C-alpha cells in the first residue's frame, strides 16, 4: 500500500478510535451490549411460566411473540438472530411454545417439530434425548437442563423425566477441595445447576419408581438448599445469565420448591433483565472484559513506555483518553478480594462483568493485568502493584499440571470447559511477561517456571498444520467442529512473539498467512468460512510487524477498510463460546478489534 493507502489507514483508524471512545458509558468505561438470545428467552419464559403463568402472563406472552418473530426460515432457532438453527435451542423454543404458547402458535410449533424430526430422524423422546446427550458427550452441564425443560413442557412425553439423567446434587455438600477428585458431571461454574436440577431429577425419578428407599439422599437437601441460597448473588442471577438462573428456578419449582428463596430472587433477576421487546440476552454484560479489551486496543499506538517489564508496555496518553484515570480505578475495584463462594477461587482474579454474578477466570484476569500495564498509574503505583501481584500469583496457582491454564478451577480436567486451553494460556503468558520484572524475586522465579511449562503445553497443543484451537471462540461456518483456529492461532502467535518464542510462533503465523481468504479478510479457514471484522482484525494484530507479512497485511487492511466503511460501520458476527456450543455477538467487539488492528498496522510499519 502506498502513501494513499497509509492515509486511508490513518483516516479509518481515526474514525474507528472515535467510534470506540463513543461506546463508553456515562461513567467512562465500556459496558457494551450483548446480543439477544433465543435460548435465554425460551428458558426465561418457561421459568416465569412455571412459577406463576397467570401472574407473569404479560412477560410470557411477549417472550413467545419474540420467539415467533425471530425464528429462522427453516423453522428452527439459533442462539442469536444471526445464528444457524441448532438442535438445542430449537428444542428449547419448541418446548416453551408448546407449553406456554397459544393456538396461534400451532403452525410455528408444527414447523419446529418438522425441523427437529429432520435433524434427529424422529420425534421419539428416547431418540431426542440420545441426540442431545451425544451433542455434549460426558458433560451434562447443558444436556440435562435442556432435557429437563423439555420434560417440564411435556415434549418428551408422559414420562419425560425418564429421559433426564440424574445429577448427584448430594455431592455439592462435600468440601469444595474434593470436587476435582469426585469428577462431577458438570463444569466448575455449574454448581447451582448441579444442586437444583439434581434435586429435581431425584424427586421426579423417585416418583416414577417408588421404593422403600424413596427418601434416599433427601436428608442432604437441607444442606444443599442452604448452600444454593448462600451462593446466589445479590442480583439473583447466577453468572448474571438468564439461562442458568432460569434452569435453577424451573428445577426448584418442578421439585415442589416454588416458595424457595432462590426462586424469588431468580424471578426478580429475570424481571430486571428482560428487554423492552420481551427478550433476554445470554448474559447481562461483559463490562470488565470489554473495558480491558478497549484499553489494550487504544494502547496499541506508539507512546511513552513503562519500563521494568520485558519489552515494556505502551502507556496511554491521558490527553487522548480522557477517562483513563476513572478506568484505572474502576478496573482495580473489580478485582476479587475474597474467596469466591461459587468456585472457591482465592482472591486476586477478575470476572467478565462488574455485576455480582461474575466469577473470576483466566481470560479476564490476564486481560485486566495487560490493561493496567497500559494505564498511567495516577500516583497509585503501590496499590496497582499489590493488586497485580495477587493476580499474577492467582494465575500461577491456577496452572494445571499439564502446563496449561483452565478457565475457572485447577484440576477439573475431565470436561471440555475446564481443560487447559491454548487461548487462555497464551493470554496468561502475555500478562506474566509484561509484569515479570516488577514482581519480587520469588514470584519472578515462579513466573519463569510457569512460563516454561506453559510453552511446553502450547508446543504439544499445536496441530500439525501449525494452528491452535481455542476454547472460548468458535465459528458457526465450520460445521464439522465449530472451532475457530484463526482466533486460537492469532492469540498464541502474538503471545509467543511478545515472549521471544519466535520459532514456535513461525508455524502459526504461516498458518494464518495460508488461510487468508481471497477477499483479504479472515474467517476460520481459507475460503471455507466468510471473512469477518473480528477474525480479520485479530489475525492482522498478530501478524503486524512480522517480516514477510506486508502483502497479507495490505490485503487485510483493504478488507477491513471496505468492511467497516473506513472505520464508520461495524457489523458484529456470531461467536461461539463454552467450547462452541453457545453463540452470541457483542456490539463492541468489531469496533475494539478493528481499532487495535489498525493501530498496530500503523505503528509497526506493517505496510
ABEGO torsion letter per residue (X at the ends): XBAAAAAAAAAAAAAAAAAAAAABBAAGBBAEBBBBBAAAAAAAAAAAAAABAAAAAAAAAAAAAAAAAABBAAGBBBABAABBBBAAAAAAAAAAAAAABBAAAAAAAAAAAAAAAAAAGBABAAAAAAAAAAAAEABAAAAAAAAAAAAAAGAAEAAAAAABBBBBAAAAABBAAAAAAAGBABBAAAAAAAAAAAAAAAAAAAAABBBAAAAEAAAAAAAAAAAAAAABBAAGBBGGBAAAAAAAAAAAAAAGAAABAAAAAAAAAAAAABBAAGBBBABABAAAAAAAAAAAAAAABBBBBBBGBBGEBBBBBAAABAAAAAAAAAAAAABBABBBAAAGBBBGBBBABABAABBBBAAAAAAAAAAAAABBAGGAAAAAAAAAAAAAAAAAAABBAAGBBBAABBGBAABAAABBBAAAAAAAAAAAAAAAAABBAAAAAAAAAAAAAAAAAAAAABBAAGBBBBAABBBAABAAAGBBAAAAAAAAAAAAAAAGBAAAAAAAAAAAAAABBAAGBBBABBGABBBBAAAAAAAAAAABGBBGAAAAAAAAAAAAAAAAGGGABBBBBBBBBGGGABBBBBAAAAAAAAAAAAAAAAAAGAX
